Amino acid sequence: MARFVYEALDYKGRVVQGEVEAPTVDAVVADLRKIRYTVTNVREVREPIAQVKAVLSRFEWVSIYALAVFTRQLAVLLHAGIPLLRAIDGLRKQTLNPRLTRAITEVHNDLKAGYSLSKALAKQPDVFNPIYVSMIRAGEMSGAMDELLNRLAALLEREFQLRKKVEAALTYPIIVSIACVSLCLFMVTYVFPTFVDLFKGIDVTMPAETRALILITKTLNDPTIMLPALLGLGLMVVGLVHYFRAPIGRRQWSWLMLELPLVGPVTKKVAMTRLCRTLGTLLVSGIPMMHALQITSHAVGNEVISDLLDEIQTEMSAGMSLSGQLIQHKVFPPMLVHMAKVGEETGNLHNMLHKLADFYDTEVEYALMTFTALLEPVLIGTLGVVVGFVLIAVFKPIYGLMSVF
């Protein structure tokens, strides 16, 4: 329960102010209307600790795994004949994520206040995305809520598996890159300064490699240079993050991800997997094609492809077919166009899309294996070049000194 301060007019038009405890703002308004009050203002009163928690909660997120587990559990409970309100009440006490627990609690309160499940979920957009809400709404309209929840859980589980494959493929390159940078910083910052002091007392001409490494060492150990440099680098990173979060920046980043030599094929296959599986799941759930395309455009994870799907949706509203529009854009593979055309002709488009999603899922796995196989020698070679340069810079003047004697 939360505390609310309200301002209202009674039945005589007099201003009334007060404070009440209620689960939501809507509950406060409903209670005041029962006593013939006209509400003019309602705001929640939060204690300082509650305000701090509210700020921190913005940085919390719900993992797709926790959401998939909740969805699967809800489907099982509803299939067993347990009423929706009781099922939600039981699940909010055993979720895997604190943010999800709070969201389910608010959904439970909204259900008690008379909201439908889809409307209650729509009030938590940071937890339940449009795909989730649309499929729940379709389940409410069809009366097959448990079946729709099972499909939704399967969709979330496949998305979770897809993300894990991508993360696993990126783990090795990231670890090698961190090791390379850490080793170089350690040698330049702690190891090489000892040799620099040794070289100062020796009258010998330093090789170009050694002079370059001495300059790098002095730069890295000079706070008057490094502090402004790190500050500038930090500001640049923050600026780039904000830029790529803006609409034009997201589109440029999406285009870059599709065009890069090694990354492009993987990005494209991942987007095709999401497109086929999401659109197929929405269509088999009874959601109309126009609405399904609109939702799918936000699920592919690439702004360029999302914009193309919005264009296709506009053209299809004028009577064009899906396959006829897909073939107009080179980003969509010929197999997707062909299977979509066959699905439209046979009236079995959702099954064709699911088969394509399984195919592209396998393609993603092979593409990630190829990506890591090609990237591994590049990273190892880069590490070898950097370490070799440092070793040459250190030992070349020593060998030159030994040759003098």
C-alpha positions as CSV (number, residue, x, y, z in Angstrom):
1,M,0.0,0.0,0.0
2,A,1.1,3.5,-0.8
3,R,0.3,6.9,0.8
4,F,-1.5,9.5,-1.4
5,V,-2.4,13.2,-0.8
6,Y,-5.5,14.3,-2.7
7,E,-7.4,17.5,-3.3
8,A,-11.1,17.3,-4.3
9,L,-14.4,19.1,-4.3
10,D,-17.3,17.8,-2.2
11,Y,-20.9,17.8,-3.4
12,K,-21.3,21.4,-2.2
13,G,-18.3,22.6,-4.2
14,R,-16.0,23.0,-1.2
15,V,-12.3,22.2,-1.5
16,V,-11.3,19.1,0.5
17,Q,-7.8,17.9,1.1
18,G,-6.6,14.7,2.8
19,E,-4.3,11.8,2.9
20,V,-5.2,8.1,2.3
21,E,-3.5,4.7,1.8
22,A,-4.3,2.8,-1.4
23,P,-2.6,0.4,-3.8
24,T,-2.9,2.7,-6.9
25,V,-4.0,6.2,-7.9
26,D,-7.0,4.7,-9.6
27,A,-8.1,3.1,-6.4
28,V,-7.9,6.5,-4.6
29,V,-10.0,8.2,-7.3
30,A,-12.6,5.3,-7.2
31,D,-12.9,5.5,-3.4
32,L,-13.4,9.3,-3.5
33,R,-16.0,9.1,-6.2
34,K,-18.0,6.7,-4.1
35,I,-18.5,9.5,-1.5
36,R,-19.4,12.0,-4.3
37,Y,-16.1,13.8,-4.4
38,T,-14.8,15.4,-7.6
39,V,-11.0,14.7,-7.6
40,T,-8.8,17.6,-8.8
41,N,-5.4,16.3,-7.8
42,V,-3.8,13.1,-6.5
43,R,-0.1,12.5,-5.9
44,E,1.9,9.8,-4.1
45,V,3.8,10.7,-1.0
46,R,7.1,8.9,-0.8
47,E,9.5,8.7,2.2
48,P,13.1,9.5,1.4
49,I,14.1,5.8,1.5
50,A,11.2,5.0,-0.8
51,Q,12.4,7.8,-3.2
52,V,15.9,6.4,-3.2
53,K,14.5,2.9,-4.0
54,A,12.4,4.3,-6.8
55,V,15.5,5.9,-8.4
56,L,17.5,2.7,-8.0
57,S,14.6,0.7,-9.5
58,R,15.1,2.5,-12.8
59,F,18.4,0.7,-13.2
60,E,16.8,-2.7,-12.6
61,W,15.8,-4.9,-15.5
62,V,14.0,-8.1,-15.9
63,S,15.9,-10.9,-17.6
64,I,14.2,-12.7,-20.4
65,Y,14.8,-16.0,-18.6
66,A,12.9,-14.8,-15.5
67,L,10.0,-13.6,-17.7
68,A,9.9,-16.9,-19.6
69,V,9.8,-18.9,-16.3
70,F,6.9,-16.7,-15.0
71,T,5.0,-17.1,-18.3
72,R,5.4,-20.9,-18.3
73,Q,4.3,-21.2,-14.7
74,L,1.3,-19.0,-15.3
75,A,0.3,-21.2,-18.3
76,V,0.6,-24.3,-16.1
77,L,-1.6,-22.8,-13.3
78,L,-4.3,-21.6,-15.7
79,H,-4.3,-25.0,-17.5
80,A,-4.8,-26.7,-14.1
81,G,-8.0,-24.6,-13.6
82,I,-6.7,-22.1,-11.0
83,P,-8.3,-18.7,-11.3
84,L,-6.2,-15.9,-12.8
85,L,-6.2,-13.7,-9.7
86,R,-5.1,-16.5,-7.5
87,A,-2.5,-17.7,-9.9
88,I,-0.9,-14.2,-10.2
89,D,-1.0,-13.9,-6.4
90,G,0.9,-17.1,-6.0
91,L,3.5,-16.4,-8.6
92,R,4.4,-12.9,-7.3
93,K,5.9,-14.6,-4.2
94,Q,8.3,-16.8,-6.1
95,T,9.6,-14.9,-9.1
96,L,13.3,-14.8,-9.9
97,N,13.6,-11.0,-10.1
98,P,12.8,-8.2,-7.7
99,R,11.6,-5.9,-10.4
100,L,9.4,-8.6,-11.9
101,T,8.0,-9.2,-8.4
102,R,7.0,-5.6,-8.0
103,A,5.5,-5.5,-11.5
104,I,3.4,-8.7,-10.8
105,T,2.2,-7.1,-7.5
106,E,1.0,-4.1,-9.4
107,V,-0.7,-6.3,-12.0
108,H,-2.4,-8.2,-9.1
109,N,-3.7,-4.9,-7.6
110,D,-4.9,-3.8,-11.0
111,L,-6.7,-7.1,-11.6
112,K,-8.4,-6.7,-8.2
113,A,-9.5,-3.1,-9.3
114,G,-11.2,-4.6,-12.3
115,Y,-8.6,-4.3,-15.1
116,S,-8.2,-7.0,-17.7
117,L,-4.9,-8.8,-17.7
118,S,-3.7,-7.2,-20.9
119,K,-4.5,-3.7,-19.7
120,A,-2.8,-4.4,-16.4
121,L,0.3,-5.7,-18.2
122,A,0.3,-2.7,-20.5
123,K,0.8,-0.4,-17.5
124,Q,4.3,-2.1,-17.0
125,P,5.9,-1.4,-20.4
126,D,9.4,-1.8,-19.1
127,V,8.7,-5.4,-18.2
128,F,6.0,-6.6,-20.6
129,N,6.7,-5.5,-24.2
130,P,4.1,-5.0,-26.9
131,I,4.5,-8.6,-28.1
132,Y,3.7,-9.9,-24.7
133,V,0.7,-7.6,-24.2
134,S,-0.7,-8.3,-27.7
135,M,-0.5,-12.1,-27.3
136,I,-2.2,-11.8,-23.9
137,R,-5.0,-9.7,-25.5
138,A,-5.4,-12.4,-28.2
139,G,-5.7,-15.0,-25.5
140,E,-8.4,-13.0,-23.7
141,M,-10.3,-12.7,-27.0
142,S,-10.0,-16.4,-28.0
143,G,-10.5,-17.8,-24.5
144,A,-7.4,-20.0,-24.9
145,M,-5.2,-18.1,-22.5
146,D,-3.1,-21.1,-21.4
147,E,-2.3,-22.1,-25.0
148,L,-1.3,-18.5,-25.8
149,L,0.9,-18.4,-22.7
150,N,2.6,-21.6,-23.7
151,R,3.4,-20.1,-27.2
152,L,4.6,-16.9,-25.6
153,A,6.9,-18.8,-23.2
154,A,8.3,-20.8,-26.1
155,L,9.0,-17.6,-27.9
156,L,10.8,-16.1,-24.9
157,E,12.8,-19.3,-24.4
158,R,14.0,-19.4,-28.0
159,E,15.0,-15.7,-27.7
160,F,16.9,-16.5,-24.5
161,Q,18.7,-19.3,-26.3
162,L,19.5,-17.0,-29.2
163,R,21.0,-14.4,-26.9
164,K,23.1,-17.0,-25.1
165,K,24.6,-18.2,-28.3
166,V,25.6,-14.6,-29.3
167,E,27.0,-14.0,-25.8
168,A,28.9,-17.2,-25.8
169,A,30.5,-16.3,-29.2
170,L,31.5,-12.9,-28.0
171,T,32.9,-14.0,-24.6
172,Y,36.2,-15.4,-26.0
173,P,37.1,-12.3,-28.1
174,I,36.3,-10.0,-25.2
175,I,38.5,-12.0,-22.8
176,V,41.4,-12.1,-25.2
177,S,41.1,-8.4,-25.9
178,I,41.1,-7.6,-22.2
179,A,44.1,-9.9,-21.6
180,C,46.0,-8.2,-24.4
181,V,45.3,-4.7,-23.1
182,S,46.0,-5.6,-19.5
183,L,49.3,-7.3,-20.4
184,C,50.5,-4.3,-22.4
185,L,49.6,-1.8,-19.7
186,F,51.3,-3.9,-17.1
187,M,54.5,-4.2,-19.1
188,V,54.6,-0.5,-20.1
189,T,53.6,0.8,-16.7
190,Y,55.6,-1.5,-14.3
191,V,58.1,-3.5,-16.2
192,F,59.6,-1.2,-18.8
193,P,60.3,1.8,-16.5
194,T,63.0,-0.3,-14.8
195,F,64.8,-0.7,-18.1
196,V,64.4,3.0,-18.9
197,D,66.3,3.9,-15.7
198,L,69.0,1.4,-16.8
199,F,69.3,2.8,-20.3
200,K,69.7,6.4,-18.9
201,G,73.1,5.5,-17.4
202,I,74.4,3.9,-20.6
203,D,75.8,5.9,-23.5
204,V,74.2,4.0,-26.3
205,T,72.0,5.0,-29.2
206,M,68.5,3.8,-28.6
207,P,66.6,2.0,-31.5
208,A,63.5,3.6,-32.8
209,E,61.3,0.9,-31.1
210,T,62.9,1.7,-27.7
211,R,62.5,5.4,-28.1
212,A,58.8,4.9,-29.1
213,L,58.2,2.7,-26.0
214,I,60.0,5.2,-23.7
215,L,57.6,7.9,-25.0
216,I,54.6,5.7,-24.5
217,T,55.8,4.8,-20.9
218,K,56.3,8.5,-20.0
219,T,52.9,9.4,-21.4
220,L,51.1,6.7,-19.5
221,N,52.8,7.6,-16.2
222,D,52.2,11.4,-16.6
223,P,49.0,12.4,-14.8
224,T,49.0,15.8,-16.4
225,I,48.5,14.0,-19.8
226,M,46.6,10.9,-18.8
227,L,43.9,12.6,-16.6
228,P,42.7,15.0,-19.3
229,A,43.0,12.2,-21.9
230,L,40.9,9.8,-19.8
231,L,38.4,12.6,-19.1
232,G,38.1,13.3,-22.8
233,L,37.8,9.6,-23.6
234,G,35.0,9.2,-21.1
235,L,33.1,12.2,-22.4
236,M,33.5,10.9,-26.0
237,V,32.1,7.5,-24.9
238,V,29.2,9.1,-23.2
239,G,28.5,11.3,-26.2
240,L,28.7,8.3,-28.5
241,V,26.3,6.3,-26.3
242,H,23.8,9.2,-26.3
243,Y,24.2,9.6,-30.1
244,F,23.6,5.9,-30.9
245,R,20.5,5.9,-28.6
246,A,19.0,8.7,-30.7
247,P,16.9,7.7,-33.7
248,I,19.4,8.7,-36.3
249,G,22.3,7.2,-34.4
250,R,20.4,3.9,-33.9
251,R,19.8,3.7,-37.7
252,Q,23.4,4.4,-38.5
253,W,24.6,1.8,-36.0
254,S,22.1,-0.7,-37.4
255,W,23.4,0.0,-40.9
256,L,27.0,-0.5,-39.8
257,M,26.2,-3.8,-38.1
258,L,24.7,-5.1,-41.4
259,E,27.6,-3.9,-43.5
260,L,30.7,-5.0,-41.5
261,P,32.4,-8.0,-43.1
262,L,32.4,-10.4,-40.2
263,V,29.6,-9.0,-38.1
264,G,27.1,-8.3,-40.9
265,P,26.1,-11.9,-41.8
266,V,25.6,-12.8,-38.1
267,T,23.5,-9.7,-37.5
268,K,21.4,-10.4,-40.5
269,K,20.7,-14.0,-39.6
270,V,19.9,-13.0,-36.0
271,A,17.4,-10.4,-37.3
272,M,15.8,-13.0,-39.7
273,T,15.4,-15.5,-36.9
274,R,13.6,-13.0,-34.7
275,L,11.5,-11.8,-37.6
276,C,10.3,-15.3,-38.6
277,R,9.7,-16.6,-35.1
278,T,8.0,-13.5,-33.8
279,L,5.7,-13.0,-36.9
280,G,4.9,-16.7,-37.1
281,T,4.0,-16.8,-33.4
282,L,1.8,-13.7,-33.6
283,L,0.0,-15.0,-36.7
284,V,-0.8,-18.4,-35.3
285,S,-2.1,-16.7,-32.1
286,G,-4.8,-15.0,-34.2
287,I,-3.3,-11.5,-34.4
288,P,-4.0,-9.7,-37.7
289,M,-1.2,-9.4,-40.2
290,M,-1.0,-5.6,-40.0
291,H,-0.7,-5.5,-36.2
292,A,1.7,-8.5,-36.2
293,L,4.0,-6.7,-38.6
294,Q,3.9,-3.6,-36.5
295,I,4.9,-5.5,-33.4
296,T,7.5,-7.6,-35.2
297,S,9.2,-4.4,-36.5
298,H,10.1,-3.6,-32.9
299,A,11.4,-7.1,-32.1
300,V,14.0,-7.7,-34.9
301,G,16.6,-5.6,-33.0
302,N,17.8,-3.7,-36.1
303,E,16.5,-0.2,-37.0
304,V,17.1,-0.6,-40.8
305,I,15.1,-3.8,-41.0
306,S,12.5,-2.3,-38.7
307,D,12.0,0.6,-41.0
308,L,11.6,-1.7,-44.0
309,L,9.0,-3.7,-42.2
310,D,7.1,-0.5,-41.5
311,E,7.2,0.3,-45.2
312,I,6.0,-3.2,-46.0
313,Q,3.1,-2.8,-43.6
314,T,2.1,0.4,-45.3
315,E,2.2,-1.2,-48.8
316,M,0.3,-4.3,-47.5
317,S,-2.5,-2.0,-46.2
318,A,-2.9,-0.9,-49.8
319,G,-3.5,-4.6,-50.9
320,M,0.1,-5.8,-51.7
321,S,1.3,-9.3,-50.6
322,L,4.0,-9.9,-48.0
323,S,6.2,-11.8,-50.4
324,G,5.7,-9.2,-53.1
325,Q,7.1,-6.6,-50.8
326,L,9.9,-8.6,-49.3
327,I,11.4,-9.2,-52.7
328,Q,11.7,-5.4,-53.2
329,H,14.4,-5.2,-50.5
330,K,17.8,-7.0,-50.8
331,V,18.2,-7.3,-47.1
332,F,15.6,-10.1,-47.0
333,P,17.1,-13.4,-48.2
334,P,15.6,-15.2,-51.3
335,M,14.6,-18.2,-49.2
336,L,12.5,-16.0,-46.9
337,V,10.7,-14.5,-50.0
338,H,10.1,-17.9,-51.5
339,M,8.8,-19.5,-48.3
340,A,6.6,-16.5,-47.6
341,K,5.1,-16.8,-51.1
342,V,4.4,-20.5,-50.6
343,G,2.9,-19.8,-47.2
344,E,0.6,-17.2,-48.7
345,E,-0.5,-19.5,-51.5
346,T,-1.2,-22.4,-49.2
347,G,-2.7,-20.4,-46.3
348,N,0.0,-21.8,-44.0
349,L,2.3,-18.8,-43.6
350,H,2.8,-19.2,-39.9
351,N,4.2,-22.8,-40.2
352,M,6.5,-21.7,-43.0
353,L,7.8,-18.9,-40.8
354,H,8.4,-21.2,-37.9
355,K,10.4,-23.6,-40.2
356,L,12.4,-20.7,-41.5
357,A,13.1,-19.5,-37.9
358,D,14.5,-23.0,-37.0
359,F,16.6,-22.9,-40.2
360,Y,18.0,-19.4,-39.4
361,D,18.5,-20.5,-35.8
362,T,20.9,-23.2,-37.1
363,E,22.5,-20.7,-39.5
364,V,23.1,-18.3,-36.6
365,E,24.9,-21.1,-34.7
366,Y,27.2,-21.9,-37.7
367,A,27.7,-18.2,-38.5
368,L,28.8,-17.6,-34.9
369,M,31.2,-20.5,-35.0
370,T,32.7,-19.1,-38.2
371,F,32.9,-15.7,-36.7
372,T,34.9,-16.9,-33.7
373,A,37.1,-19.2,-35.8
374,L,38.1,-16.2,-38.0
375,L,38.4,-13.8,-35.1
376,E,40.6,-16.1,-33.0
377,P,43.8,-15.9,-35.1
378,V,43.3,-12.2,-35.7
379,L,43.2,-11.6,-31.9
380,I,46.1,-13.9,-31.2
381,G,48.1,-12.3,-34.0
382,T,47.4,-8.8,-32.7
383,L,48.5,-9.9,-29.2
384,G,51.7,-11.5,-30.6
385,V,52.6,-8.3,-32.5
386,V,52.1,-6.0,-29.5
387,V,54.0,-8.3,-27.1
388,G,56.7,-8.8,-29.7
389,F,57.1,-5.0,-30.2
390,V,57.5,-4.6,-26.5
391,L,60.1,-7.4,-26.2
392,I,62.1,-6.0,-29.2
393,A,62.0,-2.5,-27.7
394,V,63.4,-3.9,-24.4
395,F,66.0,-6.3,-25.5
396,K,67.3,-4.7,-28.7
397,P,69.4,-2.0,-26.9
398,I,70.7,-4.7,-24.5
399,Y,72.0,-6.8,-27.4
400,G,73.5,-3.6,-28.9
401,L,75.3,-3.0,-25.6
402,M,76.6,-6.5,-25.4
403,S,78.0,-6.3,-29.0
404,V,80.0,-3.3,-27.9
405,F,81.8,-5.3,-25.3
